[in-house]
Amino acid sequence: MKRSEAVNIFAKKRSDEIVLTNIALVSRQVYATCHNDLTLYRIQMGYPLPMGIGLAMALPQRKVIVLDGDGSLLMGLGALATAANENPKNLGLIVFDNQCYDNPGGLPSATAGKADLAALARASGIANTALCKNVEEFDRALNQALKAGELFCIIAKVERTAPEEEKIPTLPFDLTENTYTFLRELTNQGLIKGWREGFSRPLRTTAK
Amino acid sequence: MPEEKQRGVEMQYSMKNARTIVGALKAAGIDFVATLPDSFNTQVHKLIREDPDFTWVVATREDEAMAIAGGAFLGGKKPCVIMEASGYGNCAGYLARIAIVHHIPLLILSSHVPALGEMYYHHSETRYLAEPILKGCGIPYCTLMHIEDADTIIREAQLTVEGQKVPVAIMIPRHIYFEGR
């Protein structure tokens, strides 16, 4: 399965979920296929999942989907255990596992060897974990996970990025701008209180 | 003088000071705490854990705690990370690449700080990384030397967090947490 095929499947199923992506090419694929302003892009390796945990805990009324890669998740494996213990039912983790660090030349990741991310997720306590090796399995697992209403993890085994996949344009905004747009949209949808200049509570100044 | 006394093992946690710190966090609006085990903050942890006004998460690493807090901030919470200063060494990447670039702020309370009074060499070297990392990231920080200043410093720190959208660190030395020698 190509990662772009898996992302396309996800894109067709995306509705009002908040989506966090890792720094890899998946961010550009998501932008190209299912962008909306509830998407935070290019989160540094190791941090998409813990940021998803915090966001899901803060906004239990809205589903949060983290799109990560094998290299990024391997940098922060402890977050699997934290996610399992906190068990936010509105959090989902989808890992596109291409068994390498694709961007910097394809150095093999640990999943090219003996590491098994699905087993690690289950052993961390995420019972609702699926391992998908083709498009049909991914489609089925994603359908089930989105309906289940509980913490889930999908490990999607994908091929290395093909040259045509690398032609997707870079994001047309920087990451600070992305954060502010994201917060504005959360505000517009009534999920957080108004995003405003300065301190979030009005200060009244009086003199004695 | 007995060695135990010299080494400070007669000291006791100051529950009064722990309550002051937690009260100052609440007064500043903090409602979400991500943390890690920390001998100095034991009583602060206990008070926060027992208080339903706080959402409480135990992370596996300091940078993971910061990322959880960052996510909580995006979701409208007012988060604080409570950790040992020895953990800043894990956090430089998060602070520079997420907190600064993505402009996602948080308040940090750290113990075992580069103030005087650290009794163990195995704590001392890692905590000396704290200030260079904070300086390198351009993150404001200060040391709480007197518990009487806790309300003011924590309130002003959180005003800075929310007003400037930057992380702010408050370092709390040993003598604030303990009574006696």
Interface residues (C-beta under 8 A of the other chain):
Chain A: L40 I43 Q44 G46 Y47 P50 M51 G52 I53 G54 L55 A56 M57 A58 L59 G76 G78 A79 A81 T82 N85 E86 L175 T176 N178 T179 Y180 F182 L183 L186 L191 I192 K193 G198 F199 S200 R201
Chain B: G29 F32 A34 T55 V57 V58 A59 T60 R61 D63 E64 A65 A67 I68 A69 G70 G71 A72 F73 L74 G75 G76 K77 P79 G93 Y94 R97 I98 V101 H102 H103 I104 L159 E162 G163
